[in-house]
Amino acid sequence: MNIAIYSRKSVDTGKGESIKSQINLCKDYFSKSNNDCNFTIFEDEGFTGSNINRPAFQNMMESIKLHHFDIVAVYKIDRIARNIVDFVNIYDELENMGVQLVSVTEGFDPRTAVGKMMMLLLASFAEMERMNIAQRVKDNMRELAKIGRWSGGTAPTGYTTHKVMEMGKKVTYLKLDTDKGKDIRKMFEMYSLGYSTFKISKYFDEKGLYYPPKTIQNILGNPVYLKANKSSIKYMETKGYIVYGEPTGKGFLPYNRRPKKKGKKIVGKDKFVAVSAHEPVVDIDLWIKVQKKVDENATQPHPRVSQFSFLAGLVRCNKCGKKMTVSPGRTRKNGSRVFYFRCYNKDCDAKFLRIDVAESCIIEEIKRYINKDHLVQEITSKNKNMNLEKDIKAIKRKIKENDKAIDNLVDKLAILSNEASKAITRKIEQLTKNNQALKESLLINERSNLVSKMKNDNIDALHSQIVKFVNSEDMDIRKIIVKTIIKTIDWDSDNGTISVELLG
């Protein structure tokens, strides 16, 4: 049996067991039960156990890797290491190489039940320490992210990482690749005009630049590309983000924007964005247009695109509210065919709508808005009843009143009996629930108000799309543009009328 005896002592103080005594105790322990023992001594005198950078110890570990020993014997466990993580790492390394570690005075012998128990106990402590270290690393990454520093990982598409000196330390930030930034801006613009991620990917592929549709989808939802100003900060707050930093006009750095699900547990719900130092790609107006499109595409059914009408997917039955689909009529004697919009609901008795009639009607309707004054009047009248500012002020005032009432009731609890305090407690709970509902309503109103304020800026973009639509006779182009102009088309078959709701 080949046994490595390791002994260590920090300084020779005359106290405790000397290195010689440690070695003798180890030899006696094994010699009593086995006469066929070959001992090799490794001594580190004057070295601390707080780390493993000791010459004799390192020599011993190298010899073990060459399979020279069956057992490593020590006087006490702390001779190997005083740091529990270092000790368990050493133990794991020895175990992987088939070498047993034995402490002759503490009964730490893997051949005994007590020894195995001690191993498991120490391993559990080490696991806890590793978890604590991982949490500290995660917390450190969070703190770096909160002040806008890049904390590691793959940089978002269009960005690289670069290091700068701050207060004598190297710190990392994102840096925009100007050419790729232009590509990403184009992606946002195309998506806002109704192009799918597949068509955007195809567009760039034809130019020799390949961006997979999934990558484009991820880009469109990543706040790293958004310019940080007062409006965008308010918008991100309404979307559930905590926002750190001031509106400097630079880009955001998101954290936990896509929480992961492990079983039934949602990991990473505390999402936030921090204003960083990198150049952004899009402003809040374009960002909101794209997010609205993303939401619509995620929640609404995707009708099959028809080659027979640029209105496919927009026409809705006024009777039952269902979408109307393209349906061919009978073939005429001359070989021509008329196509109709038919209600998707088979139980609905709504009359069919001829596609050529519907298209002519819609084109004439859209032509009206070539006159920008008519467009402004239409958008303004649609939103004239949205008194959001007044509602927001009223909700905030009510929340403040409830908070004050809760504070007063809490003060009374201290002087009331247990029986009397029950009614007060119920009232506090009721006011708290009421405040929660008010805050949710406030969030919805503030989000609507933010979008509403931007409608004036959107009118110019909407008018530009109307002009393009009217001047084009290409069906494929009209298919794309019409979805940026019209929200829905309602067909009232009883009265034979078509009504249009514009976007904006």
C-alpha positions in Angstrom: 0.0 0.0 0.0 1.6 3.3 -1.1 0.7 6.1 1.3 1.5 9.8 0.9 1.8 11.5 4.3 1.2 15.3 4.1 2.2 17.5 7.1 2.1 21.3 7.4 2.8 23.9 10.1 2.6 27.6 9.7 5.4 28.6 12.1 7.5 26.7 14.6 6.1 28.2 17.9 6.6 25.1 20.1 2.8 24.8 20.4 0.7 22.1 18.9 2.0 19.0 17.1 5.3 19.4 15.3 5.7 18.1 11.7 7.7 15.2 13.1 4.9 14.2 15.5 2.3 14.5 12.7 4.3 12.1 10.5 4.8 9.6 13.3 1.1 9.6 14.2 0.2 8.9 10.6 2.6 6.0 10.3 1.4 4.4 13.5 -2.2 4.6 12.4 -1.6 2.5 9.3 1.2 0.2 10.6 -1.2 -1.2 13.3 -3.5 -2.7 10.7 -1.1 -3.3 7.8 2.6 -4.2 7.8 2.9 -3.7 4.0 2.9 0.1 3.9 5.2 2.3 1.8 5.3 5.9 3.1 6.4 9.0 1.2 6.6 12.2 3.2 5.6 15.7 2.0 6.4 18.6 4.4 5.4 22.2 4.2 6.8 24.2 7.1 6.0 27.9 7.4 3.1 27.8 5.0 -0.5 28.8 5.8 -3.5 26.6 5.0 -5.6 29.5 3.7 -4.5 28.6 0.1 -3.0 25.6 -1.7 0.0 27.4 -3.1 2.5 25.3 -1.2 5.5 23.6 -2.8 5.4 20.2 -1.1 1.6 20.0 -1.5 1.8 20.8 -5.2 4.5 18.1 -5.7 2.3 15.6 -3.9 -0.7 16.4 -6.2 1.5 16.0 -9.3 2.7 12.6 -8.0 -0.9 11.5 -7.4 -1.8 12.3 -11.0 1.0 9.8 -12.0 -0.8 7.2 -9.9 2.0 6.8 -7.3 -0.3 6.6 -4.3 -3.4 4.8 -3.0 -3.9 7.0 0.1 -3.2 10.5 1.3 -2.9 10.7 5.1 -3.0 13.8 7.3 -2.9 14.5 11.0 -5.9 16.7 10.7 -8.2 17.9 7.9 -7.0 21.5 8.3 -3.5 20.4 7.3 -4.8 20.1 3.8 -6.8 23.4 3.7 -8.5 25.8 6.1 -10.8 27.0 3.3 -13.8 24.6 3.0 -14.2 25.1 -0.7 -10.5 24.4 -1.3 -10.7 21.3 0.8 -13.7 19.8 -1.0 -12.2 20.6 -4.4 -9.1 18.7 -3.3 -11.2 15.8 -1.9 -13.1 15.6 -5.2 -9.9 15.6 -7.2 -8.5 12.8 -5.1 -11.7 10.8 -5.3 -11.8 11.1 -9.1 -8.3 9.7 -9.2 -9.2 6.8 -6.9 -7.1 8.0 -4.0 -8.5 8.0 -0.4 -8.0 10.9 2.0 -7.7 9.8 5.7 -7.5 12.1 8.8 -5.9 9.9 11.4 -7.0 11.9 14.5 -10.5 12.9 13.4 -11.8 9.6 12.1 -12.1 11.0 8.6 -11.7 7.7 6.9 -13.9 7.0 3.8 -13.8 3.3 4.8 -16.0 4.0 7.9 -19.6 5.2 8.2 -18.6 8.2 10.2 -16.0 9.2 7.6 -18.6 9.0 4.9 -21.0 11.1 6.9 -18.4 13.8 7.4 -17.7 13.8 3.7 -21.4 14.4 2.9 -21.6 17.1 5.6 -18.5 19.0 4.3 -19.8 18.6 0.7 -23.1 20.2 1.7 -21.3 23.1 3.2 -19.2 23.5 0.1 -22.3 23.4 -2.1 -23.8 26.2 0.0 -20.7 28.2 -0.4 -20.7 27.7 -4.2 -24.4 28.8 -4.3 -23.5 31.9 -2.3 -20.6 32.7 -4.7 -23.0 32.3 -7.6 -25.5 34.6 -6.0 -22.8 37.2 -5.3 -21.7 37.0 -9.0 -25.3 37.5 -10.1 -25.8 40.4 -7.7 -22.6 42.0 -9.0 -23.8 41.6 -12.6 -27.1 43.2 -11.7 -25.4 46.2 -10.1 -23.2 46.7 -13.1 -26.3 46.5 -15.3 -28.1 49.1 -13.2 -25.3 51.7 -13.9 -25.3 50.8 -17.6 -22.2 48.7 -17.8 -22.1 45.5 -19.9 -21.8 42.6 -17.5 -20.8 39.9 -20.0 -22.2 37.5 -22.6 -22.8 37.9 -26.3 -23.3 41.5 -27.4 -26.7 42.3 -29.1 -26.7 42.2 -32.9 -25.1 45.4 -34.2 -23.0 46.1 -31.2 -19.5 45.1 -30.0 -18.0 45.5 -26.5 -15.2 47.9 -25.7 -13.4 48.7 -22.5 -12.7 52.2 -21.1 -10.9 53.3 -17.9 -13.1 54.7 -15.1 -11.6 55.6 -11.8 -8.5 53.5 -12.5 -10.5 50.4 -13.5 -11.4 48.9 -16.9 -15.1 48.8 -17.4 -17.1 47.5 -20.4 -19.7 49.2 -22.5 -21.5 48.5 -25.8 -20.4 50.2 -29.1 -22.6 50.5 -32.1 -21.5 49.3 -35.5 -22.7 52.1 -37.7 -23.4 50.0 -40.8 -25.3 47.3 -38.9 -27.1 50.1 -37.0 -28.5 51.2 -40.4 -29.6 47.7 -41.1 -31.4 47.4 -37.8 -33.1 50.8 -38.3 -34.3 49.5 -41.7 -35.7 46.4 -40.0 -37.8 48.5 -37.6 -39.1 50.7 -40.5 -40.0 47.8 -42.7 -41.8 46.0 -39.9 -43.8 49.1 -39.0 -44.9 49.2 -42.6 -46.3 45.7 -42.4 -43.4 43.5 -43.7 -43.1 40.2 -41.9 -39.8 39.1 -40.3 -39.5 36.5 -43.1 -39.8 39.2 -45.8 -37.3 41.4 -44.0 -34.9 38.5 -43.8 -35.3 37.9 -47.5 -34.8 41.6 -48.3 -31.4 41.6 -46.6 -30.5 38.1 -48.0 -30.8 39.5 -51.5 -28.3 42.2 -50.5 -25.8 39.6 -49.3 -26.6 40.1 -45.6 -28.3 37.3 -43.8 -30.4 37.9 -40.7 -32.6 35.0 -39.6 -36.3 35.8 -38.9 -35.8 34.8 -35.3 -32.9 37.2 -34.9 -35.0 40.0 -36.4 -37.9 39.1 -34.1 -35.5 39.4 -31.1 -34.1 42.7 -32.4 -37.6 44.2 -32.7 -38.3 43.6 -29.0 -34.9 44.5 -27.5 -34.9 47.9 -25.7 -31.1 48.1 -26.2 -31.9 49.8 -29.6 -34.3 52.3 -28.1 -33.3 56.0 -27.4 -33.6 56.9 -23.7 -35.7 60.1 -23.3 -38.6 61.1 -21.0 -41.2 59.5 -23.3 -39.4 56.2 -23.7 -38.6 56.0 -20.0 -42.3 56.5 -19.2 -43.3 53.9 -21.8 -40.9 51.3 -20.4 -42.3 51.9 -16.9 -45.9 51.2 -18.3 -44.5 47.9 -19.7 -43.5 46.8 -16.2 -39.8 47.7 -16.3 -38.0 49.4 -13.5 -35.9 52.2 -15.1 -32.5 53.3 -13.8 -30.7 56.5 -15.1 -31.6 59.8 -16.6 -33.0 60.5 -20.1 -29.6 61.2 -21.8 -30.5 60.2 -25.3 -28.3 57.1 -25.2 -29.5 53.5 -25.4 -31.0 51.3 -22.7 -29.4 48.2 -21.2 -32.1 45.6 -20.5 -31.9 42.9 -17.7 -34.2 39.9 -17.4 -36.5 41.1 -20.3 -37.3 37.5 -21.1 -37.9 35.6 -17.8 -37.2 31.9 -17.9 -39.6 29.2 -16.8 -38.2 26.3 -14.8 -41.1 23.9 -14.1 -43.8 26.0 -12.5 -41.4 28.7 -11.3 -40.7 31.9 -13.2 -37.1 32.8 -12.9 -36.1 36.5 -13.5 -39.3 38.4 -13.0 -37.5 41.5 -11.8 -36.8 43.0 -15.2 -35.3 46.4 -15.6 -33.6 48.7 -18.0 -30.7 51.1 -17.3 -29.6 54.1 -19.4 -26.2 53.2 -20.7 -23.5 54.9 -22.8 -24.1 53.3 -26.3 -25.7 54.9 -29.3 -29.4 53.9 -29.9 -30.9 53.0 -33.2 -34.6 54.0 -33.0 -36.7 56.7 -31.3 -39.8 56.1 -29.3 -42.3 56.9 -32.1 -40.9 54.1 -34.4 -40.5 51.8 -31.4 -44.2 52.1 -30.4 -45.4 51.5 -34.0 -43.3 48.3 -34.1 -44.5 47.1 -30.6 -48.1 47.6 -31.7 -47.5 45.5 -34.8 -45.8 42.9 -32.7 -48.7 42.7 -30.3 -51.2 42.5 -33.1 -49.4 39.7 -34.8 -49.0 37.8 -31.6 -52.7 38.0 -30.6 -54.7 38.2 -33.8 -55.3 35.3 -36.1 -53.2 35.3 -39.3 -55.5 35.0 -42.3 -54.2 33.3 -45.4 -52.8 36.0 -47.7 -54.9 36.1 -50.9 -53.6 36.8 -54.4 -57.0 38.1 -55.4 -57.4 41.2 -53.1 -55.2 43.6 -51.2 -58.0 43.8 -48.6 -57.7 40.2 -47.5 -57.7 40.0 -43.7 -59.2 43.4 -43.1 -62.9 43.0 -44.0 -65.1 42.1 -41.1 -68.8 41.1 -41.0 -70.9 43.7 -39.2 -73.5 41.0 -38.2 -71.4 38.6 -36.2 -68.0 40.3 -36.0 -66.1 37.5 -37.7 -63.5 38.1 -40.4 -64.5 37.6 -44.0 -62.5 35.4 -46.3 -62.0 35.5 -50.1 -64.3 33.1 -51.9 -64.5 32.5 -55.7 -67.7 32.7 -57.6 -68.8 30.7 -60.6 -66.8 30.8 -63.8 -68.5 32.8 -66.5 -69.0 31.8 -70.1 -66.1 34.0 -71.2 -63.8 32.3 -68.6 -63.7 35.2 -66.2 -64.5 34.8 -62.5 -65.8 37.1 -59.8 -64.5 36.9 -56.3 -66.3 37.7 -53.1 -65.8 38.3 -49.4 -67.8 35.7 -47.5 -68.3 35.6 -43.7 -66.1 33.0 -42.0 -69.0 32.1 -39.7 -71.0 29.5 -41.6 -74.1 30.1 -39.4 -74.1 33.8 -40.3 -76.6 34.8 -43.1 -74.7 38.0 -44.1 -74.7 38.6 -47.9 -71.5 38.2 -49.9 -69.5 41.3 -50.9 -67.9 41.5 -54.3 -64.2 42.1 -54.0 -64.0 44.5 -57.0 -66.8 46.6 -55.5 -65.1 46.7 -52.1 -61.7 47.6 -53.5 -63.2 50.5 -55.6 -65.0 51.8 -52.5 -61.9 51.6 -50.3 -59.7 53.3 -52.9 -62.2 56.2 -53.2 -62.4 56.4 -49.4 -58.6 56.6 -49.0 -58.3 59.2 -51.7 -60.3 61.6 -49.5 -57.4 61.7 -47.1 -55.0 62.9 -49.8 -56.2 66.2 -48.4 -54.3 66.3 -45.1 -56.9 68.5 -43.4 -59.5 65.8 -43.8 -57.1 63.3 -42.3 -56.4 65.5 -39.3 -60.1 66.1 -38.8 -60.8 62.3 -38.9 -58.0 61.4 -36.4 -59.0 64.3 -34.1 -62.7 63.4 -34.0 -61.9 59.8 -33.3 -59.9 60.7 -30.2 -61.9 63.8 -29.0 -63.6 61.8 -26.2 -60.4 60.5 -24.7 -60.1 62.7 -21.7 -57.2 60.7 -20.3 -55.3 63.5 -18.5 -58.4 64.3 -16.4 -58.8 60.6 -15.5 -55.2 60.2 -14.6 -55.3 63.2 -12.2 -58.5 61.8 -10.6 -57.0 58.4 -10.1 -53.8 59.8 -8.5 -55.9 62.0 -6.2 -57.9 59.0 -5.1 -54.8 56.9 -4.4 -53.3 59.7 -2.3 -56.6 60.0 -0.3 -56.6 56.2 0.3 -52.9 56.3 1.4 -53.7 59.1 3.9 -56.7 57.2 5.2 -54.6 54.1 5.7 -52.0 56.0 7.6 -54.7 57.4 9.9 -56.1 54.0 10.5 -52.7 52.5 11.3 -52.2 55.2 13.9 -55.5 54.3 15.6 -54.6 50.6 15.9 -52.0 51.4 18.6 -54.7 52.7 21.0 -57.6 50.2 20.3 -58.4 46.9 21.9 -57.9 43.7 20.0 -61.6 43.3 19.2 -62.0 46.9 18.0 -58.8 46.7 15.9 -60.3 43.9 13.8 -62.7 46.3 12.0 -59.9 48.8 11.4 -57.7 46.0 10.0 -60.4 45.0 7.6 -60.8 48.6 6.5 -57.1 48.9 5.8 -57.2 45.7 3.7 -60.1 47.0 1.7 -58.4 50.4 1.1 -55.2 48.5 0.1 -57.0 46.4 -2.4 -58.8 49.5 -3.8 -55.4 51.2 -4.3 -54.1 48.2 -6.1 -57.0 48.3 -8.6 -56.5 52.0 -9.0 -52.8 51.6 -9.7 -53.6 49.1 -12.4 -56.1 51.5 -13.9 -53.6 54.3 -13.7 -51.0 52.2 -15.5 -53.4 51.5 -18.4 -54.5 55.2 -18.7 -50.9 56.4 -18.6 -49.9 54.0 -21.4 -52.9 55.1 -23.5 -52.1 58.7 -22.8 -48.5 58.3 -23.9 -49.6 56.6 -27.2 -52.3 59.3 -27.7 -49.8 62.2 -27.4 -47.8 60.7 -30.2 -50.7 60.6 -32.6 -49.9 64.1 -34.0 -46.5 62.9 -35.0 -48.0 59.8 -36.6 -50.3 61.8 -38.8 -47.4 62.8 -41.1 -46.3 59.2 -41.5 -49.9 58.0 -42.1 -50.5 60.7 -44.8 -47.2 59.6 -46.5 -48.5 56.0 -46.6 -51.9 57.2 -48.1 -50.1 59.0 -50.9 -48.0 55.9 -51.7 -51.1 53.7 -51.7 -53.1 56.0 -54.0 -50.2 56.4 -56.5 -49.4 52.7 -56.7 -51.3 50.1 -58.8 -49.2 47.1 -57.7 -51.3 44.7 -55.7 -48.4 43.4 -53.6 -47.3 46.9 -52.6 -50.9 47.9 -51.8 -51.3 44.7 -49.6 -48.4 46.0 -47.5 -49.3 49.7 -47.4 -53.1 49.2 -46.7 -52.3 47.5 -43.4 -50.5 50.7 -42.3 -53.5 52.8 -43.1 -56.6 50.8 -42.3 -57.4 49.1 -39.0 -60.6 47.4 -40.0 -63.3 47.4 -42.7 -66.9 46.6 -41.6 -69.4 45.2 -44.1 -73.1 45.8 -43.3 -74.8 43.5 -45.7 -78.3 44.5 -44.6 -77.7 48.2 -45.6 -75.1 47.4 -48.2 -72.6 49.9 -46.7 -68.9 49.7 -46.0 -67.3 51.6 -43.1 -63.6 52.1 -42.6 -61.5 52.7 -39.4 -58.1 54.3 -40.0 -55.1 53.6 -37.9 -53.6 56.4 -36.0 
